[in-house]
Amino acid sequence: MEIIKTIIATYGSPLAAVILSIVFGTLGMIAKKLFDKYIDTPIKEAVARTAAAFVEQIWKDIHGAEKLQKALETAEILLKKKGLAFDAEEMKILIEAAVAEFNDAFAKPLIQEDTAAAVRRTEQGDV
């Protein structure tokens, strides 16, 4: 019993420090993953959509790589204002995805039908 007391007295503090470091390090990693999943990534996706829409609206006379560069610059400004890290490669992917969403929305054909057919479809819940 005396040996155990001696070991605890000698190594107790360093051992407790190691255990606490492991626990708090693990909690920090979990918190970071949750932050990325629920806060960081959705904000970056929204910023990418906003930047892409802004560039499409403002700079109508530029195209391709120039337009992408303007969107990246806009996204960087918006993210820095929010205190989030800017990764050009990640943002390029998110902006390209946002542009693809815009293009898909405009590529879908409009439904051509008469008013009576539209009313029937609405009443049936096929909206």
C-alpha positions as CSV (number, residue, x, y, z in Angstrom):
1,M,0.0,0.0,0.0
2,E,2.9,2.3,0.8
3,I,4.3,1.7,-2.7
4,I,1.1,2.8,-4.4
5,K,1.0,6.0,-2.3
6,T,4.6,6.7,-3.3
7,I,3.8,6.1,-7.0
8,I,0.8,8.4,-6.9
9,A,2.7,11.1,-5.0
10,T,5.6,10.9,-7.5
11,Y,3.7,10.4,-10.8
12,G,0.2,11.6,-10.0
13,S,0.4,15.1,-11.4
14,P,2.2,14.2,-14.7
15,L,-0.2,11.3,-15.2
16,A,-3.3,13.5,-14.6
17,A,-1.9,16.1,-17.0
18,V,-1.5,13.5,-19.7
19,I,-5.0,12.2,-19.2
20,L,-6.5,15.7,-19.2
21,S,-4.5,16.5,-22.4
22,I,-5.9,13.4,-24.1
23,V,-9.5,14.2,-23.0
24,F,-9.4,17.9,-23.9
25,G,-7.6,17.2,-27.2
26,T,-10.3,14.7,-28.2
27,L,-13.0,17.1,-27.2
28,G,-11.3,19.8,-29.3
29,M,-11.2,17.6,-32.4
30,I,-14.9,16.6,-32.0
31,A,-15.8,20.3,-31.6
32,K,-13.9,21.2,-34.7
33,K,-15.6,18.5,-36.8
34,L,-19.0,19.6,-35.6
35,F,-18.1,23.3,-36.4
36,D,-17.0,22.3,-39.9
37,K,-20.1,20.2,-40.5
38,Y,-22.8,22.5,-39.2
39,I,-21.4,26.0,-39.4
40,D,-18.3,26.4,-41.6
41,T,-19.3,24.4,-44.6
42,P,-22.9,25.7,-44.9
43,I,-21.6,29.3,-44.6
44,K,-19.0,28.7,-47.3
45,E,-21.6,27.2,-49.6
46,A,-23.9,30.2,-49.1
47,V,-21.0,32.6,-49.7
48,A,-20.1,30.7,-52.9
49,R,-23.7,31.0,-54.2
50,T,-23.8,34.7,-53.2
51,A,-20.4,35.4,-54.9
52,A,-21.4,33.6,-58.0
53,A,-24.7,35.4,-58.3
54,F,-23.1,38.8,-57.5
55,V,-20.5,38.3,-60.3
56,E,-23.1,37.1,-62.8
57,Q,-25.1,40.3,-62.0
58,I,-22.4,42.9,-61.9
59,W,-19.7,41.7,-64.4
60,K,-21.7,40.8,-67.5
61,D,-18.9,41.6,-69.9
62,I,-16.3,39.1,-68.5
63,H,-16.4,35.4,-68.9
64,G,-14.7,32.2,-67.9
65,A,-11.5,32.4,-65.8
66,E,-11.9,36.2,-65.3
67,K,-15.4,35.7,-63.9
68,L,-14.2,32.9,-61.6
69,Q,-11.4,35.1,-60.3
70,K,-13.9,37.9,-59.5
71,A,-16.1,35.4,-57.7
72,L,-13.1,34.1,-55.7
73,E,-12.1,37.6,-54.7
74,T,-15.7,38.4,-53.6
75,A,-15.9,35.1,-51.6
76,E,-12.6,35.9,-49.9
77,I,-13.8,39.3,-48.8
78,L,-17.1,37.9,-47.5
79,L,-15.4,35.0,-45.6
80,K,-12.8,37.3,-44.0
81,K,-15.6,39.6,-42.8
82,K,-17.1,36.5,-41.1
83,G,-13.8,35.5,-39.6
84,L,-13.6,32.2,-41.6
85,A,-10.6,30.8,-43.3
86,F,-10.3,31.1,-47.1
87,D,-9.1,28.2,-49.1
88,A,-9.0,29.1,-52.8
89,E,-9.3,25.5,-54.1
90,E,-12.3,24.7,-51.8
91,M,-14.0,27.9,-52.8
92,K,-13.4,27.3,-56.5
93,I,-15.1,24.0,-56.2
94,L,-18.0,25.5,-54.3
95,I,-18.4,28.4,-56.8
96,E,-18.4,26.0,-59.7
97,A,-21.1,23.9,-58.0
98,A,-23.2,27.0,-57.4
99,V,-22.8,28.0,-61.1
100,A,-23.9,24.5,-62.1
101,E,-27.0,24.8,-59.9
102,F,-27.8,28.1,-61.6
103,N,-27.3,26.6,-65.0
104,D,-29.5,23.6,-64.1
105,A,-32.3,25.9,-62.9
106,F,-32.3,27.8,-66.2
107,A,-31.9,24.7,-68.3
108,K,-35.2,23.1,-67.1
109,P,-37.9,23.5,-69.6
110,L,-41.0,25.4,-68.5
111,I,-44.2,23.5,-68.5
112,Q,-46.6,24.6,-71.2
113,E,-50.2,23.8,-70.4
114,D,-53.5,25.6,-70.5
115,T,-55.1,27.1,-67.4
116,A,-57.6,24.2,-66.9
117,A,-54.8,21.6,-66.9
118,A,-52.8,23.7,-64.4
119,V,-55.8,24.0,-62.1
120,R,-56.5,20.2,-62.3
121,R,-52.8,19.5,-61.5
122,T,-52.9,21.9,-58.5
123,E,-56.1,20.4,-57.2
124,Q,-54.6,16.9,-57.4
125,G,-51.6,18.0,-55.5
126,D,-49.1,17.5,-58.3
127,V,-47.6,21.0,-58.0
